[in-house]
């Protein structure tokens, strides 16, 4: 039995969707624990591509139960669109469950999100404009709408009359936008409620029952460690906690019920939106990585900023999340390069810095210190075992594992399910890297 958390070890977009999809084969239950429709993941199955925002990718396995947890914020309109799209593709959603205590994104959240971002001018955060931040803000202000509120027609009518009029004052007076009609909002969301009602459950209780039955549970987060509200590159972060600790809060389980944390990282680094990015490549090489990696956001279509692998933020992600092993994705994107750089430390002024600085101001001053490795300049797309990989590719993986001080359990060399090298069982394999006589971590991916 294993209860496993999958987290992004960079700024999101690491390929968690594919990794979660692969691990879902061994999972009885998949739980999405935070974020909203600002996140998205793409899964390629044979000749079909699935783009999901709220529904866990485990939905592609008929026997797997999928739960949208309490820590998520749910846009009912988008969720219903996903349900309809999956149905049209012949995918059953009977095993999808929604936490009754998850908060709901409303029309005024989207309007305020976009208007607020525009008003920031040069101080933009890079929000997707999908209303996520304002939804979480209302949750903290204790005026939010929850799924269970939608399930009570009389109560929600009263609540929304007050809330919509309250938000209209902000829309009109602060942002000079036209007001919303409370009756239209109520009517629309009551329709949403009836569509979602069959899926609504007590999320924490359902997960606890699954744990008691010793079922395998996979917890998946959106975004990545460096976008965490408390531990990321604040203020250029999301409004929730993608880190492993957020899984316990967002799913409603105790930390003693978690067995393992798997970190997902690209073989290089990307970032969407604003904020410091020390290893960013603003040249043709950066464009090459973007084009070869198809680095465009699933949710917004925005072009991702690309740069070399950053082991400083990688080590930070290992520490913050308690990562047991790594899944390295998109190794194939580096196939054409004659040399590859890895950031091993930063320079701030005249000082060498090994650790991630908490201050965004200091982080923006960081200059990467690189180690250069030879490239392999041949395709890895058809490799299905470590022995198939070029020696330089293996050396590159070994170097990353040594820097991050955790073993690599999985390597992805393409978008399809079968373009994956499984080094060890990511769920039931060894919990930590082995240590040699000198206390040095020994990566578990060695071909021998």
N, C-alpha and C positions, 0 to 999 in steps of 0.2 A: 504494500500500500504506500502511496506517495501523494502528498499534497504539494504542488509545485507552483512557484510564481515565475512568470516570464516577464522580464523588464527590458526596456531599452537602455543601453549603456552610454548613449550619446545624446543628441538633441532630437530624438525621435526619427521616424522614417528608416529605421535600421533593418527592416525586413521581418518585423515581429509577426506579421500576418502569416507568412509562409512557415515560420518556425512553429507558431501556434497550431497551424493547420497540420503540420507533421506530427507534433506531439499529441494532438487530439486523437490520433489513432489509438493511443494508449490510455486516454482519459475517458472516464465515465461522465464527468461533469466539467464544463468550461465556464468560468465566471469572469465577466468583464467588471472591473472594480472601480473605475474612475473615468473622467473625461466625458466628452459628448460627441456631437457630430463634427467638432473641429478636428477629430482624428479620423483616419481611414486606413484600411489595409487592403491590399490586393493579393488575391490567391489565384494562381493559374493551375487548372486541372485539365490536362490534355489540351484540347483546343478551346476551352472555355475560360474566360477571365471573370472573376467575381470581385466586385468592389463594394466593400462593406464599411459602414461607419459606426453603427451601434451594435449590430448583431455579431456575436463572436463567430470566428471562422469555423469553429467546431460544428456549426449548423450543417455543414456539408456532409457530416457523418450521421446517418439516420438514427443510430442508437445513442448518440451523445446528447445529454441534456445541456442546454445553454442558458445561462442566467445573466441578466443585466442587473448588476448589483446596486446597492443603496448609494454608493459613492458616485455613480454616474449621474449626469443630467440628461434628460431624455426630451428630444424634440419629437412629439408624437407624429407630426406630419412626415418627417423624414423616416421614422421607424416604420410607419405604415407603408411608405413607398418601398422600403427594403423588403418588407413582408410580401408585397405584391410582386416585386421583381423576382424574388426567390420562387414564389409559387408559379410564375410564368416559365421559369426554368426547370420546373418539376422538382424543386427542393422543398421538402416538408418542413414546416415550422411548428409542428405540434409539440416539439420538445423545447420550445423557447419559453422562458419564464422571465417576468419583469418584477423587480422588487417594488413592493407597495410603498416603500419610504423613499424611493428615488425622486429627485426633484425634476420639475417640468420646465422646459424652455418655452416661453410665451412670445407672442409677436412683439411686445414692447421690449423684450430683452434684445432681440435682433436689431430693432431700430436704435436703441440706446447704444449698443455695441458699435455699430457703424458710425453713428454721429459722434460718439466720444472719440473714436480713433481719428476721425477727420479733424476734430478740434485740437488734437494733440500737435498737429503740424509736424515740425521736425523731431518731435519727441514721440513719434509713433512706436508702438510696441511690436506691431506686426500681427495683430489679431486676425483671425479668419473672418470676423464679422458675423459669426453664427450665433451670437448671443450667449456664449458659454460663461464668460466672465460675469456679466450681469446676473445670470442665473445663480451662480455660486455666491455672488454678493447678496442677493435676496435670501439665499439659504442662511448666510451668516447673520443677516439683519432680522431673520426670523419672520419674514413676510412672504416666503416662497410658497409655491403650489407643489404639492406632492402627488404622486400617482394615486395614493389612497384618497386624496381630496377629490380627484376626478371621478372616483367610483361612487361618490355621494352627490347626486344631482342637486338636491336642495342646498346642501352646504356649499357646493362650489359656486352656485349662482350668487349667493350672498357674498362669498369671499371675493369673487372676481369683480362684482360691481364696485366694491371698495378699492380693490387693487388696481383695476384698469383706470379708474378716475384719479387715483393717486399718481399713477405713472403718466397719465395724460398731462397733469400739471408740469411734470418734468419735460415731457416731449414738447409741449407748447412754449413754456417760459424759458427753458434752458437751451433747447435745440431748435426752436422755431419750426417744429414739425406739426402736421395736423394730428388731431386726437384720434384715438381708436374708438370704435363703437362697442361699448361693453356687451350689448346684446349679440352682436356678430361674433365676438370672441367667445362668449359663453356657448352659443349655438354650435360653433365649429368644434370646440373642445369637448362638448358633450358627445358629438359624433365620434371623435377620436377615442373617447373613453369606452364606448361600446365596442369598437373594433379591438381594443387592447384588453378588455375585461377578462377574456378567457385565459390570458397569459399571466395575470397578476397573482403574485404569491408573497408570503413572508420569506424573503430571501435568506435571512440569517438562519431561520429554522430549517429551511430546505437544505442548506449547505451543511448544517450541523447533523441532520439526519443522514446525509450522504457520508459524512465522516464516521458516524457511528456504525454505518454499514460497511466501513472500510473500502469505500469506492475511491478510485483515483480522481483527484480534482486538480484542474489546471486553472490558475488565476492569471488573467492577462490584463496588462495595463495599456493605456494609450500614451502617446508621446514618449519622452525619454527622461532619464535622470537629470540632465542639465536644464530641463524645462520644469522641474519640480518647483512648486510655489515656495517651499521653505529652503530647498537645497540646490536650486538651480541658479542660473545667471540672472538673478533678480535685478531689475524689473522685467527683463525680457524672458518671461516664463509663462506657463499656463496657469490656470486658476485652481488646480487640484494637485494631488500628490501621486505622480506616476511611480515613485520609488517603491521598493518592496514593502516597506512599512505601511504604505497606503492601501495595500491589498487587505490587510486585516481590518482596517477601519471601513474601507469601502465595501467589503463583503460581509462584515459582521462576524468575524471569527477571531479567536484568540491566537497570539503569536506562537504558542506552544503547539498549535495544530499544523504549522508549516514545516515541511521536511526539507525543501530545497529551493534555491533561487538560481534561475538560469538567466544570464545576461546576454543580450543580442547586440552585436556591434558590426558595422560594416568594416570592410578591409581598408576603407578610407573614411573620411568624415564628411557629413553634410549638415546643413542648417537651413531652415526656412525662416524668413522674417528678419527682424532687426536684432541687433546685439553683437557683442564682440565675438570674433572667430579667429583665433591666432594662426591656425594653419590654412586659412582660406587661400585659394589660388585664384587670383583675379586675372588670369591670362588664358592663353589657348589651351593649356593643360587642364585648367579648371573646366573649360568648356568641353574638352574631350571626355573627362570623367562624367560630366553631366549628360552628355549625349549617349555615351556607351552604357551608363547606368540608368538611362531613362529617368532622370532625377526631376520629376515633376509631381507635385503634391496630389495625392488621391482625392483630397477634399476640395482644394482650391485650384489645382492646376498650376500653381506658382512654381517657377523654376527654383530649384534648390541651389544654394551656395555649396561649392565643393572644395575640399582641401585634403591634405595628407592625414593619415591616422594620427590621432593625438593620444599618446599613452598617459599623459598627465590626467586628463579627464577620465581616461579609462581606469586608472588606479583609483581615482576618486569614486567612480561608480561602483567598483568592487567593494570599497570600504563602506560606502553609504548603504548599499543594498545587501551586503553579506553574500555576494555572488559566489556560487560553488563551481560553476563551469560556464564556458562561453560558447555561443554559436556565432561564428564569423560568416557574414553574408557578402555576396557580390565580389568574391575573390576574382572572378573572371573579368571584371571591369578593368583590372590592372594588367591583363594579359599582354597588351601591346607595348607596355612601357619598358624602356631599356634600363631604367633605374627607378627605385621607389624610396621615398623618404618617410621616416617615422619621427614624430616629435617625441623626444625623450625627457625634455625639461624646458623651462622657460627662462628667459632673461628679463628681469624688471630693473631698469637702470643698469647698474653694474653687478647686480646680484643674480645668482643662479637660483631658480625656484623649482623645487621638485613636486610641490603640492599645489592643488587648485586654490587660488585666492577667493575668499568670500565676496570681496568688493568688486562690483562690475567696473568701477573706475580703474582699479588695479589690473583687473583681467584685460581691459582694453589696452593696457600698456605692455602686456606680455609679448615678447618676441620668441618664436619657437627655436629651440636648439634641436637640430636634426641629426639623425643617424641615417646614412644612405646605404641601401642594400641593392644588389643587382636584380634586375627584373628577369623574367623567364621567357618573354617574347614568343610565346606559343599558346595555343588555345587550351584552356582547362575545361571547356564546356562538356566534353565527353568523359571526363574523369569520374569514376564511381568508387574509387578507393584511394587511400593515401599513396599507395604504390604507383598509382597512375599519374600523380602530380609531378611536375618537374621539380628537380632538387631545389631550385631557387625559391619555388613557391612553398615547399616544405620548410625551408630555412626561414622564410618570412613569417609563416605561422608560428614556428618555434620561437622566434624573436618576440612576437606579440605576446605569446603565452608567458614567456619569461618576464617581460616587462609588467604584465598585468598580474602575475603571480597566481594564476588559476589555469586549470587545464582547458583545452579546447575539445568540446564534445561533438561538435557538428560544424561542417563547412558547406556553405551553399555556393554553387558555381553556375547559377542560372535561375530563372524564374519558376521553372516547372518543378513539380514535386520530386521527380526522379533525378533532378540535377542537384543531388545532395550526397555528401559523404558523411556517414554516421561513424564517428570515431569510437564512441562509447555510448551506452544507453544513457541519454541525458536525464532520465527520470530515476532509474534504479542503479546507475553507476556509482563509482566512488564519490563521496561527498566533497572531498578536498584534494588538491594536488598533493602528490606524494613528495616527501622531502628526502634529499640525499644526505650523506653523512655530514655535509657542511651546512645543512639546513636550507639548501637551495631548492626551490620548487622544481619538480621534474614534470614537464608537460606530458599529458597522457596520450597525445596524438601520435607519438613516434611510430614510424612505419614498422620498426622492428618489433 
